[in-house]
Amino acid sequence: MLHVARKAFWPAPPPFPFLHIATGWDFSAAITYRDCIAKALGLDLIVYTNEEGARRGVNPIASGSVLHAQVMSTEGLKQALSRGGYDAAFAGARRDEEKSRAKERIFSFRTREHTWDPRNQRPELWNLYNTRVAPGESIRVFPISNWTEFDIWSYLRAEEIPVVPLYFSARRQVVTRKDMLVMVDDDRLPVDPGETRELMVRFRTLGCYPLTAGMESSARNVDEIIVEMLGSSQSERHGRLIDHDEAASMERKKREGYF
Amino acid sequence: MPSERDGANDSERSLLRFITCGSVDDGKSTLLGRLLYEAKLIFEDQLAAVARDSRKFGTLGEDLDLALLLDGLEAEREQGITIDVAYRFFSTAKRAFIAADTPGHEQYTRNMATAASTAAAAVILVDARKGLLAQTRRHAYICSLLGVRAVILCVNKMDLVDFDRDVFFRIAGDFKAYAADLGFAATVPIPVCARSGDNLTWRSTRSPWYAGPAVLEALEGAGGDEQAADKPFRFPVQWVNRPSSEFRGFAGVIASGAVRVGDPLVSAASGQSARVARIVTFDDDLPFAEAGQAVTLTFSEEIDLARGDVLCPPHDRPDFVDQVAAWLIWMTPEAMLPGRSYIMRTGTMTTPARVSALKYKVNINTHEQLAARTLGLNEIGYCNIVMARPAAIDPYSEIQRTGAFILIDRVTNETVGAGMIRFGLRRATNIHRQTHAIGKPARSRALNQKPCILWFTGLSGSGKSTIADLVERDLHRRGYHTMLLDGDNIRHGINNDLGFTDADRVENIRRVGEVARLFVESGLLVLCCFISPFAQEREMVRSLVAEDEFIEIFVDTPLAECERRDPKGLYAKARAGQIANFTGVSSPYEAPQAPALRIDGLGETASAAANRVIELFLDAQARSTTSP
């Protein structure tokens, strides 16, 4: 997404700031990557955390995945967007990720309360997007909506774009939670003695580390990932524990304001 | 987005966007779900979710209800119908696909139009037990209106008619007959059973009599007959990129055609021209770019451009007009009202606009034209639209990206209408008409005739004037009041300032059209003999008068014969290079596609032709007196 934005405005820089909603439980390698890229490209980076949620002690381990995602991701995002007064926010969500995203518009409208009404969406014909909003309303824009996971990796390869190393397989310390492999990224994750194993693991998606499952893999570079993906039998969001809480849980979260 | 050009892997496989159309019961979602399943494109966790949901929502007992893969939103599940457009992505070794799944009910015409607007092919489902239904015709019609070129007709539920070949061929034949004038480039009928997968990805042994492709094969071969890159260059300016005083470029996506460094381009709005200095992209400057590419152009000379302008070649410009005739699909419950101001978005331009005249609405099941004052949700109308400022446009059938528009409600900001331009209208907008007591009806009553234009078009020397002359004599003898406008005579008078460039030819016909209309207003029968080489200008004249007041007569004499006759020695001069822009020699002639009368200039004598014109005219008069 960042690469596409740079291309779109070249030779001018992208004319907007970049926002990261930090939940406090991001993979540390993702944070390192974020700061590196922002510095190298001179990006206007804004990092926002729902401080009130953090103060109340909401976390993915004690509070459960549903409450954590609701408070730290969804509420955090809404607070940051309201605070910035942004009329539009770009994101890299894609229609192939999940069923309710398959019906998402490229320009998706949010009320003043940042909620989404899937029954009342504007039709999008040709490449003619209706970008008009009333004061206080906002738009979530998904420019790469029609890309697939395969397109993403092919693009990364073609454009030689650096990614967070967690996408590539390496020997990592993991434990098993709800049949999923969770990486021990720091000492906040409660681990029984002797429970930790070292496995060749990579991630197809990066959320909060205790809620994101890794997969055993030997793919250590983009080419190997593409080969592996072509033979995969699991979808990409399979590794997002929060999606499995109940059927249609993505749709519910989106209505409430989740990206 | 993986459009035809900027997809991540377009070097390997082309992308096909297609739409599936059918009603709730035709098994559309099942077909698409099955297609993904058979092509091994469904992941295990997705399948597990379907298995879980099948028990909860499914309609097939213990079987997997594959339709549940596609019906995403909770509310839809409960009702058991798809209510929106769902996009699915899959690829085979040969091609990548984006499938748009939409509901089939009449109340979802707008969703279907939305999905069809970006589709190159359509999969239309028919229930083998029911055959073509009104809604099948509606789906085909909407696809045709939105410019979908390839159709795969899936005759589904063949298992329920024992794979009877006669049933299949009857339905396929019915569709072919119906779709004859819908302009599809290709129609492939296939007998299928979506539930069990017959003829979806593999040829079924249950239909040994069927020799055609399975659905997936047909999709792999569909579309791609029209290349946007082969059309005239259009570049709607999206953004002026000016990061510093040294750089000033114009960013956008090439809508059609191609451009090279050094090409002269003009602004369709101002006519200002400049040469392309650089084609700038993030990666490197390009020597050449074509439709679908996002680029930034810089120019050797100063040129004034803003968002909404369209760059084009000097010799092949779009119309720059503030009125258009267009098809309009209404997409919101609040009715469209002629005269109400909406926001119009076409290309990258946004302007207030209003519908000045709703000519008729279409019964989308029967194609009947119905008189109408407004358009309701899901209705389709043909209308004239007046914009607050002129825009660069092309007919939708020629260039989609500069021929499509949307209308937005100024209050709710909803997208309320989608339009497809048929042609631009050149008319005065700010001059308000005086109404007088005596009008056309009174004048024509006094003359005891119904006025009309008999428009003769054809090459120079085709025999237009000779035939028209005979027709006028006959009409005169019969007591009709006539007037004859002839190309050469008009050019000596009212049009003596015009030459033969494309622009002047257009203006020539515009003035003639206006004059002819005045004579029609006065109640006369107006015979017009003009080469009138461009279909668009003939359409423009047609639009100046009522539908039944314009009779187009095509004097179809081959160029070789016209040249042989050469009554004025013009062809000889043109061939010798002494006359520039001579129609047929160095300037094009666009033959009418559907004239009221075609005269065979080789095989028919002038008097026989004149008699046929008279017959046609008398018929039209008789019809109009029975239904005044």
Interface residues (C-beta under 8 A of the other chain):
Chain A: R6 K7 A8 F9 W10 P11 A12 P13 R95 D96 K99 S100 A102 K103 P118 R119 Q121 R122 P123 E124 L125 W126 N127 L128 N130 R132 V133 A134 P143 I144 S145 N146 W147 T148 F150 D151 I152 S154 Y155 A158 S232 S233 Q234 S235 H238 A247 A248 E251
Chain B: M1 P2 G7 A8 N9 F43 E44 D45 Q46 A49 R52 D53 K56 L69 L70 D71 G72 L73 E74 A75 R77 I83 D84 V85 A86 Y87 R88 F89 S91 A96 I98 R110 N111 A113 T114 S117 T118 N241 R242 P243 F247 G249 A251 V253 V280 T281 F282 D283 A294 T296 M331 I343 R345 T346 Q400 R401 A404 F405 I406 I408 N413 E414 T415 A418
